[in-house]
Amino acid sequence: MNVENKHIVVAGAARSGVAVAKLLKRKGAIPFVTDFGSINPNFVKQLEAESIEFEQNQHSEKAMNGDFLVLSPGVPTSSKIAQHYLNSGKDVFSEIEVASWFNKSPVVAVTGSNGKTTVANWLAHTWKVANQKHLLAGNIGTAFSDHIDETANDVDVLLEVSSFQLDHIDRFKPDVSIILNITEDHLDRYQNDFKLYAKSKLRITENQDDSNWFIYNDDDPVLSDHAEELSKKERAPRLLAFSSNKEISNGAFVREGELILKINNKEEQLMQIGEIGLSGKHNLQNGMATALAARASEIKNEFIRESLRTFEGVEHRLEEVRILKGVRYVNDSKATNINAVWYALDSFNMPVVLILGGRDKGNDWSFLEDQIREKVHTIVAIGEARAAIKNQLGKVVPNYMEADTLKKAVKLSKKKAKRGEVVLLSPACSSFDMFENYEHRGNEFKQAVLDL
């Protein structure tokens, strides 16, 4: 795509918006960055240093008249500026789409409602163990656009990709795509329609052909149906499935406690599943996805085995903070939807005090009822979701409590938790009612626990 001398508007002046504006400037475009809110002073400095024109607290006439619009993940498709471009018949692209135009590397892209950050980091760990050059980017820390100048044929790009980033792709075509699962999340951005949200996730495969790989969770009905539809396509991507429940004809599965890889009718025993460094069924699936992506990228089994054994997980995802008087305090701030909390509870076999809440994204809290009845004796609710949690789960537990700060929630939890139990922050909500992001929330929880 030739962007030289084009007037390109970037909506949203956070990490990915600023990164793509800088990339476009380097490629000869004339970017204009617009943000309906105020811009973080650090990003203002970056834009000024690059002599990139910007505005804040408005979308002016100039913002409405670009050749096309690049939409940051934080700006919804329903926003006035996005609708203006779409209704004018002008293109709207995401940052990963624009970055992909200038990319020289093979791309391994992972998405899913839960586990994508864990898998993206696990992939990076595997590539590191194998001494394979790689860049880790996307929805995970640094924007794809920030790394484009480092891309090359012998450097693999490992991308974590969100549904918002996939909403506005056009030619984005990963060499290996992975979808871990699709469960209800972000429905507030998809007209409360699960099918629209799922459709967005599935777009990761839309440009792939038989030179590419698609790795998917065969235990997820949405994904197994999608794979079946894809297989009918002429020049369909090569399919690799994984399952923790059944044997798979092409992909990864478990037989008698052994992790098996079966690719092109060749079966290999990789390792005992008890040797995998992260516990829980969800991490078994995450490990399978990682192993298949590594094999699709021609990484040897010996490195995959070592990676599965030695990976220690990611911050804010089932992260043990400390054990105090026999009580384990666990930070799962990254659990921003109901399904993530279900997985978190599934990984414990001891009584739990559960801190829930934040900004509700249209959650059906009843999905957690069985797990909560079995494992949770106390819920401490925080944030805007308190009324919904009380309404749907207040009578499911012996003890229901509310706190107006996370610090108070931790103190209340300490009073209720006994030796041999767990205090778990696993909110099922976004953090934006009380915190800047889930990392900020997780760090505040950790500090409150360390202060006990």
C-alpha positions in Angstrom: 0.0 0.0 0.0 1.5 3.3 -1.1 0.7 5.9 1.6 3.0 8.6 0.4 1.6 12.1 0.7 -1.8 10.8 1.8 -3.7 12.6 4.6 -4.4 9.8 7.0 -6.4 10.3 10.2 -5.6 8.2 13.2 -8.4 8.1 15.8 -7.2 7.4 19.4 -3.9 8.7 20.7 -2.8 5.9 23.0 -0.1 3.3 22.4 -1.1 1.8 19.1 -2.5 5.1 17.6 0.7 7.0 18.3 2.8 4.0 17.0 0.9 3.8 13.7 1.1 7.5 13.2 4.9 7.4 13.6 5.1 4.5 11.2 2.9 6.3 8.6 5.1 9.4 8.9 8.2 7.3 8.2 6.5 5.8 5.1 5.9 9.3 3.7 2.3 9.9 4.7 0.9 13.0 6.4 -0.8 11.6 9.5 -3.2 13.6 11.7 -4.0 12.2 15.2 -7.3 13.0 16.8 -8.6 12.0 20.2 -12.0 12.7 21.6 -10.5 12.8 25.1 -7.3 14.3 26.5 -3.9 12.8 25.4 -1.4 11.4 27.9 1.5 13.9 28.1 4.0 11.2 27.2 2.2 10.5 23.9 2.0 14.3 23.3 5.8 14.5 23.6 6.2 11.6 21.1 3.9 13.2 18.6 5.6 16.6 19.0 9.1 15.0 18.6 8.0 13.5 15.3 6.3 16.8 14.1 3.0 14.9 13.8 0.0 17.2 14.0 -2.7 16.2 16.6 -5.7 17.4 18.4 -7.4 16.4 21.6 -10.9 16.7 23.3 -12.5 16.8 19.8 -12.8 15.4 16.3 -12.6 18.5 14.2 -13.5 19.0 10.5 -9.9 18.1 9.6 -10.3 14.8 11.4 -13.3 14.0 9.3 -11.6 14.5 5.9 -8.7 12.0 5.7 -8.1 9.7 2.8 -8.8 6.9 5.2 -9.1 6.4 8.9 -7.0 4.2 11.2 -9.0 3.2 14.2 -7.3 2.5 17.6 -8.7 -0.6 19.5 -10.1 1.7 22.2 -12.3 3.6 19.8 -15.5 1.7 19.0 -16.8 1.2 15.4 -20.0 2.8 16.6 -18.1 6.1 17.3 -19.1 9.2 15.4 -15.8 9.4 13.6 -15.8 5.8 12.5 -19.4 6.0 11.3 -18.6 9.2 9.4 -15.9 7.4 7.4 -17.9 4.2 6.8 -21.0 6.2 5.7 -18.8 8.3 3.3 -17.6 5.0 1.7 -14.0 5.6 2.9 -11.8 2.8 4.3 -11.4 2.2 8.1 -8.4 0.1 9.0 -7.0 -1.1 12.3 -3.4 -0.6 13.4 -2.4 -4.2 12.8 -3.7 -4.0 9.3 -1.6 -0.9 8.5 1.5 -2.4 10.1 1.0 -5.6 8.1 1.4 -3.6 4.8 5.1 -3.0 5.7 5.9 -6.2 7.5 8.7 -8.5 6.2 8.4 -11.3 8.8 6.4 -14.5 9.1 3.5 -13.8 11.5 2.1 -16.1 14.3 -1.1 -14.5 15.5 -3.1 -15.6 18.5 -6.6 -14.5 19.6 -9.3 -15.9 21.9 -11.5 -14.7 24.7 -9.2 -16.2 27.3 -5.5 -17.2 27.4 -4.2 -15.2 24.5 -1.7 -13.2 26.6 -0.5 -16.4 28.3 -0.1 -18.1 24.9 1.7 -15.1 23.3 4.2 -15.0 26.1 4.5 -18.8 26.0 5.3 -18.6 22.3 8.0 -16.0 23.0 9.4 -18.3 25.7 9.5 -21.2 23.2 11.2 -19.2 20.5 13.7 -18.0 23.1 14.4 -21.6 24.3 14.9 -22.6 20.6 17.2 -19.6 20.0 14.9 -18.4 17.2 14.8 -14.7 16.4 11.4 -13.2 17.3 9.4 -10.0 18.1 6.5 -10.1 20.6 3.9 -7.4 19.9 0.2 -6.5 19.4 -2.3 -6.4 22.2 0.4 -7.3 24.7 2.6 -4.3 25.4 4.1 -2.8 22.2 2.2 -2.1 19.0 3.0 -4.1 15.9 3.8 -0.7 14.2 6.6 -0.1 16.7 8.5 -3.2 15.4 8.0 -3.0 11.7 11.5 -1.7 11.0 13.0 -4.8 12.8 11.0 -7.3 10.7 12.9 -9.6 8.4 12.5 -13.0 6.8 14.4 -14.8 9.6 12.6 -13.0 12.4 9.2 -14.3 13.5 6.6 -11.8 14.7 4.5 -13.2 17.5 1.3 -11.2 17.8 -1.5 -11.1 20.4 -4.6 -9.9 18.6 -7.9 -8.7 20.0 -11.3 -8.7 18.4 -11.2 -4.9 18.2 -8.0 -5.1 16.1 -9.6 -7.7 13.8 -12.7 -5.6 13.2 -11.0 -3.5 10.6 -8.5 -5.8 8.8 -8.5 -6.0 5.0 -5.4 -8.0 3.9 -3.9 -9.1 7.3 -2.8 -12.7 6.7 -0.9 -14.5 9.5 1.3 -17.5 8.5 0.0 -19.2 11.6 -3.3 -18.2 13.2 -4.5 -19.5 16.6 -7.9 -19.2 18.1 -8.0 -20.5 21.7 -11.7 -20.2 22.5 -14.6 -17.9 21.9 -16.9 -17.1 24.9 -19.0 -14.1 25.8 -16.9 -11.0 26.2 -17.0 -7.3 25.1 -20.6 -7.7 24.2 -21.1 -4.1 25.0 -19.0 -3.4 21.8 -21.0 -5.9 19.7 -24.6 -4.8 20.2 -24.9 -7.5 22.9 -24.8 -10.1 20.1 -22.4 -13.0 20.6 -22.5 -13.9 16.9 -21.1 -10.5 16.0 -18.3 -10.9 18.5 -17.5 -14.4 17.3 -17.5 -13.3 13.7 -14.9 -10.7 14.6 -12.5 -13.2 16.1 -13.0 -15.6 13.2 -11.7 -12.9 10.8 -8.2 -13.9 11.7 -8.4 -16.7 9.1 -10.2 -14.8 6.3 -7.2 -14.2 4.1 -5.3 -17.4 4.9 -4.7 -20.0 2.2 -3.1 -23.4 1.9 0.4 -22.0 2.5 -0.8 -21.0 6.1 -1.8 -22.8 9.3 -4.9 -22.5 11.4 -4.7 -23.9 15.0 -8.0 -24.1 16.9 -9.6 -25.6 20.0 -11.8 -28.5 18.8 -13.6 -28.5 22.2 -15.1 -25.2 21.3 -18.2 -25.7 19.1 -17.9 -22.3 17.4 -14.4 -23.1 16.4 -14.9 -26.7 15.3 -17.8 -25.5 13.1 -15.6 -22.7 11.7 -12.8 -25.2 10.9 -15.3 -27.5 9.1 -16.5 -24.6 7.0 -13.0 -23.5 6.3 -12.0 -27.0 5.1 -14.6 -26.8 2.3 -12.9 -23.7 0.9 -10.6 -24.0 -2.1 -7.0 -23.5 -0.9 -8.1 -23.7 2.7 -5.4 -23.2 5.4 -3.9 -26.3 6.9 -5.8 -27.2 10.0 -4.4 -28.3 13.4 -6.8 -28.9 16.2 -6.2 -29.5 19.9 -8.5 -31.1 22.5 -8.2 -31.9 26.2 -11.3 -34.2 25.9 -10.8 -36.5 22.9 -8.3 -37.8 20.4 -7.7 -35.7 17.3 -6.9 -36.8 13.8 -4.5 -33.9 13.1 -3.2 -31.9 16.0 -2.7 -32.3 19.8 -4.5 -34.4 22.4 -4.0 -36.4 25.6 -3.9 -40.2 25.8 -3.3 -41.9 29.2 -1.7 -38.8 30.7 0.6 -38.3 27.7 0.5 -35.2 25.4 0.5 -36.5 21.8 1.2 -34.5 18.7 -0.3 -36.0 15.5 0.7 -34.2 12.3 0.4 -35.5 8.8 -0.6 -39.0 10.2 2.7 -39.1 12.2 2.1 -39.6 16.0 4.7 -38.4 18.5 4.6 -38.6 22.3 5.7 -35.2 23.5 5.6 -35.5 27.3 3.6 -36.4 30.4 1.0 -33.6 31.0 2.0 -33.6 34.6 5.4 -32.1 33.5 3.7 -29.0 32.1 4.8 -26.0 34.2 1.4 -24.4 34.5 -1.5 -26.3 36.1 -5.2 -26.4 35.2 -7.1 -27.6 32.2 -7.0 -24.2 30.5 -3.2 -24.2 30.6 -3.1 -27.7 29.2 -5.0 -26.2 26.2 -2.8 -23.2 26.1 0.3 -25.4 26.1 -1.1 -27.5 23.3 -1.8 -24.4 21.2 1.8 -23.2 21.8 3.3 -26.6 20.9 1.3 -26.8 17.6 2.3 -23.2 16.6 5.9 -24.1 17.4 5.7 -27.2 15.2 4.0 -25.3 12.4 7.0 -22.9 12.6 9.4 -25.8 12.4 10.7 -25.7 16.0 12.0 -29.0 17.3 10.2 -31.1 19.9 13.1 -30.9 22.3 12.7 -27.1 22.6 8.9 -27.4 22.8 9.2 -29.9 25.7 11.6 -27.6 27.6 9.4 -24.6 27.0 6.3 -26.4 28.3 8.2 -27.5 31.4 9.8 -24.2 32.2 7.2 -21.5 31.4 6.1 -19.7 34.6 3.1 -17.8 33.3 2.4 -14.1 33.1 1.9 -11.3 35.6 -1.8 -10.7 36.7 -2.9 -14.2 35.5 -3.2 -16.6 38.5 -0.1 -15.0 40.0 0.7 -16.0 43.5 1.4 -12.8 45.5 2.2 -14.3 48.9 1.2 -16.9 51.6 0.3 -15.2 54.9 -0.7 -17.3 57.9 -1.4 -20.3 55.6 -3.6 -18.3 53.2 -2.6 -18.0 49.5 -3.3 -14.6 47.9 -3.6 -14.9 44.1 -3.8 -12.0 41.6 -5.9 -12.8 38.5 -6.6 -9.2 37.6 -6.4 -10.2 33.9 -9.6 -12.2 34.3 -11.8 -9.6 32.7 -14.7 -11.9 31.7 -16.9 -14.6 33.3 -15.2 -17.5 31.5 -11.7 -16.5 32.8 -13.1 -16.6 36.3 -14.6 -20.0 35.7 -11.1 -21.3 34.6 -9.5 -19.6 37.6 -11.9 -21.3 40.0 -11.4 -24.6 38.2 -7.7 -24.6 39.0 -8.2 -24.6 42.8 -9.2 -27.5 45.0 -9.5 -25.6 48.2 -12.0 -23.1 49.7 -11.9 -19.6 48.1 -12.6 -16.0 49.1 -13.4 -14.4 45.8 -13.0 -10.7 45.0 -15.3 -9.9 42.0 -16.4 -6.7 40.2 -15.4 -3.6 38.2 -17.2 -2.3 35.1 -19.7 -4.9 33.9 -19.5 -5.8 30.2 -23.0 -7.4 30.1 -22.0 -10.5 32.2 -24.3 -13.4 32.9 -23.1 -14.1 36.4 -25.2 -17.2 36.7 -22.6 -19.1 34.6 -20.4 -19.1 37.7 -23.0 -20.5 40.1 -22.0 -24.1 40.1 -18.3 -23.3 40.6 -19.1 -20.8 43.3 -21.4 -23.1 45.2 -18.7 -25.8 45.2 -15.6 -23.7 46.1 -16.4 -20.1 47.3 -17.6 -19.4 50.8 -17.2 -15.6 50.5 -17.7 -13.1 47.7 -16.3 -9.5 48.2 -17.8 -7.3 45.4 -16.2 -4.1 44.2 -16.9 -1.4 41.6 -19.8 -0.6 39.4 -20.9 -4.3 39.0 -21.8 -4.6 42.7 -25.5 -4.4 42.3 -25.5 -7.0 39.5 -23.3 -9.4 41.5 -25.5 -9.0 44.6 -28.6 -9.6 42.5 -27.3 -12.8 40.8 -24.8 -14.3 43.2 -25.6 -12.7 46.7 -27.6 -15.7 47.8 -25.3 -18.3 46.2 -22.6 -17.9 48.9 -22.8 -18.1 52.7 -21.0 -14.7 52.9 -21.6 -11.8 50.6 -19.8 -8.5 51.2 -19.1 -5.3 49.4 -16.1 -2.9 49.5 -15.7 0.6 48.0 -11.9 0.2 47.5 -9.7 -2.8 46.6 -7.7 -2.2 49.8 -10.8 -2.7 51.9 -11.8 -5.8 49.9 -8.4 -7.3 50.7 -8.8 -6.5 54.4 -12.3 -8.0 54.5 -11.0 -11.1 52.6 -8.2 -11.6 55.2 -10.8 -11.7 58.0 -12.8 -14.4 56.2 -10.0 -16.6 54.9 -8.7 -19.5 57.0 -5.4 -21.4 56.8 -5.3 -23.7 53.7 -7.7 -21.3 51.8 -7.2 -18.9 48.9 -8.0 -15.2 48.5 -8.5 -14.8 44.7 -8.9 -11.5 42.9 -10.6 -12.6 39.7 -12.9 -9.7 38.8 -14.8 -10.8 35.6 -15.0 -7.2 34.7 -13.0 -4.4 33.0 -11.1 -2.2 35.4 -12.0 1.2 34.0 -14.4 2.3 36.8 -11.6 2.4 39.4 -8.3 1.9 37.6 -6.4 2.8 34.5 -6.2 -0.9 33.3 -6.1 -4.4 34.6 -2.3 -4.1 35.4 -3.0 -1.1 37.6 -5.7 -3.1 39.4 -3.4 -6.1 39.8 -0.6 -3.9 41.2 -2.9 -2.3 43.7 -4.1 -5.7 44.8 -0.5 -6.9 45.2 0.4 -3.8 47.2 -2.7 -4.2 49.5 -1.7 -7.9 50.1 1.9 -7.0 50.9 0.7 -4.3 53.3 -1.3 -6.8 55.4 
